[in-house]
Amino acid sequence: MKLILDTNAYVGFKLGYPEIVECLTRADVIFISPIMLGELMFGFRNGSRFNRNMEELNLFLSHHAVEIVKLSEITSDRYSRIAAQLKQQGTPIPSNDIWIAAQTMETGAELVTMDNHFDKIHGLVYRLFQRPE
C-alpha cells in the first residue's frame, strides 16, 4: 500500500492518533510532498520546539519506507487541472492542498488526511480520519 501524507496526518501520527498510526505502520511506502514539508517546517518555526520537531521529522524521513517525492511537470499539469476544476465548481480549497492532491494522483498513492475538503477533487483516492475526541 502506497500512502502520501497531508500535514495534519503527520501531526496526527506524532500525537499518536491510533487509526493514523495503524494506517502508517501497514504502509509499504509513505510518500512525503515537499509542500507538506514546507507547511510542517513553517509550523515548527512558529512554535517553541523547532529543533526537537526537526529532529523528530528527520528521524521519520530516514525510515526505509519514507520517500520524498519531487515536483514535476506532471505534478504541475495535474495541479492546473485540479485548480481549474475547483474554480469551475466554485469550490476552492487551499492551494497547498491542491499541490498535495496532484502529487497523490501522480504517484498513484492514497492520501491520508483529516481534511474533508479533498472530497471536492474528482478521482482523488484518500482516507479521511477524524481527530479523536
Buried (B, 14 or more C-beta within 10 A) or exposed (E): EBBBBBBBBBBBBBEEBEEBBEBBEEBEBBBBBBBBBEBBBEEBEEEEEEEEBBEEBEEBEEEEEBBEBEBEEEBEEBBEBBBEBBEEEEEEBEEBBBBBBBBBBBBEBBBBBBBEBBEBBEEBEBBBBEEEE
